[in-house]
Amino acid sequence: MIISEENGITHLLNRKGQARTLLKSKIYRSKKTMNLITGKSILDSKLITTNNQGKVIRIYFDGQIDTLKIQNLTQDDEYIANNEYSIVVKKNQIRFSSNNNRFEYLFETAPRTKPKVFFFNDTTLISIRNSAENLIYLFNEKGQLCNQPFFGTTDFSIGAVNQPNKLNLVVGSQEGLIYNYEIN
C-alpha cells in the first residue's frame, strides 16, 4: 500500500499496514497513477509515478528515490510505464514505446482520458478516448489506426463478445445507446 501525504511524506506499507520501507526524501506526487515495474526480487522492483512538477519519480523498495526529467512533462501529462511498454500523453500527442515498436500520433484536440492497453492473442492494442471529439482511437503496437475512430461518449471495453477470435469495442452514448463495434 502507498499513502502520499500533502506534505510530501510517502508511506510504503505491507499488507498488514506496517511500514515496509522508509523513503529517503519527500515526494510531492501528482494525481496520476503509480506503476509497478517488477524485477527478479522486491529489491529489483520499483514504483514509477510523476510528481507535481511533471518529473518522473522512481521509488525503490530499499528507500532510494530517483528523479528524472523526461520530455518536459507537466503535472497534466500522462506517463504510464511497466515492464513491456511506456506511454506518454502530452497535450495532443501520444507516444508509445516497447521493446519491439515505437510510434507517435498527433490528435486534432488533446485527449482528456488515460490511455488503455489491451492484449488479445499476440496483439497489443493501445486505445484512448478523446472526450472533446467523442471518439475512441485504437492503435496496434506499430501505431497503425485500427479502422476509423469509433464514436462513443462513455468509458469503453474491448474483448471477445460473440466469437472467441473476434474483438469488439463496446461503448455507450449520452442518449443511452450501447454501441458494439467489431474490430477487424
Residue pairs with C-beta under 8 A, 6 or more apart in sequence:
1 11
1 12
1 13
1 14
1 15
1 17
2 10
2 11
2 12
2 13
2 34
2 47
3 10
3 11
3 13
4 10
4 11
4 27
4 29
5 11
7 26
8 26
8 27
8 28
9 26
10 23
10 26
10 27
10 29
10 59
11 19
12 19
12 20
12 21
12 23
12 59
12 61
13 19
13 20
14 20
20 61
21 61
21 62
21 63
22 63
23 59
23 63
23 65
24 63
24 64
24 65
25 65
27 49
27 51
27 57
27 59
27 65
28 51
28 52
28 53
29 49
29 50
29 51
29 52
29 57
30 49
30 50
30 51
30 52
30 54
30 75
31 75
32 49
32 50
32 75
32 78
32 79
33 49
33 80
33 114
34 47
34 48
34 49
35 47
35 48
35 49
35 80
35 81
35 82
36 45
36 46
36 47
36 48
36 82
37 45
37 46
37 47
37 48
37 81
37 82
37 83
38 45
38 83
39 45
39 46
42 61
43 60
43 61
43 62
45 60
45 61
46 58
46 59
46 60
46 61
47 58
47 59
48 56
48 57
48 58
48 59
48 79
48 81
49 56
49 57
49 59
50 56
50 57
50 73
50 75
50 77
50 79
51 57
51 67
51 75
52 75
53 74
53 75
54 72
54 73
54 74
54 75
54 76
54 77
55 67
55 68
55 69
55 70
55 73
56 67
56 68
56 69
56 70
56 73
56 79
57 65
57 66
57 67
57 68
58 65
58 66
58 67
58 68
59 65
60 66
70 79
70 88
71 88
71 90
71 95
72 90
73 79
73 88
73 90
74 90
77 88
77 89
77 90
77 91
78 87
78 88
78 89
78 90
78 114
78 115
79 86
79 87
79 88
80 86
80 87
80 88
80 114
80 115
81 87
84 98
84 99
85 96
85 97
85 98
85 117
85 124
86 96
86 97
86 98
87 94
87 95
87 96
87 97
87 115
87 117
87 126
88 94
88 95
89 95
89 111
89 114
89 115
89 128
91 110
92 106
92 107
92 108
92 109
92 110
92 111
93 104
93 105
93 106
93 107
94 104
94 105
94 107
94 111
94 115
94 126
94 128
95 102
95 103
95 104
96 102
96 103
96 104
96 126
96 139
96 141
96 143
98 124
98 141
100 141
101 141
101 142
101 143
102 143
103 139
103 142
103 143
104 143
105 137
105 139
105 143
105 145
107 130
107 133
107 137
108 133
109 130
109 132
109 133
110 130
110 132
111 128
111 129
111 130
111 131
111 132
111 137
112 130
112 131
112 132
113 128
113 129
113 130
113 131
114 128
115 126
115 127
115 128
116 126
116 127
116 128
116 158
117 124
117 125
117 126
117 127
118 124
118 125
118 127
118 158
118 159
119 125
120 158
120 159
120 160
120 167
121 165
123 140
123 141
124 140
124 141
125 138
125 139
125 140
125 141
125 146
125 158
125 167
125 183
126 138
126 139
126 140
126 141
127 136
127 137
127 138
127 139
127 156
127 158
127 169
128 136
128 137
129 135
129 136
129 137
129 152
129 155
129 156
130 136
130 137
130 149
131 153
133 149
134 151
134 152
134 153
135 149
135 150
135 151
135 152
136 149
136 150
136 151
136 152
136 156
136 169
136 171
137 145
137 149
138 145
138 146
138 147
138 149
138 150
138 158
138 169
138 183
139 145
139 146
140 146
146 183
146 184
147 181
147 183
147 184
150 156
150 169
150 171
150 179
150 181
151 171
151 173
151 179
152 169
152 171
152 172
152 173
152 179
153 171
153 172
153 173
153 174
154 171
154 172
154 173
155 171
156 169
156 170
156 171
157 169
157 170
157 171
158 167
158 168
158 169
158 170
158 183
159 167
159 168
159 170
160 166
160 167
160 168
161 168
161 170
161 180
162 168
166 182
166 183
167 182
167 183
168 180
168 181
168 182
168 183
169 179
169 180
169 181
169 183
170 178
170 179
170 180
170 181
171 178
171 179
171 181
172 178
172 179
173 179
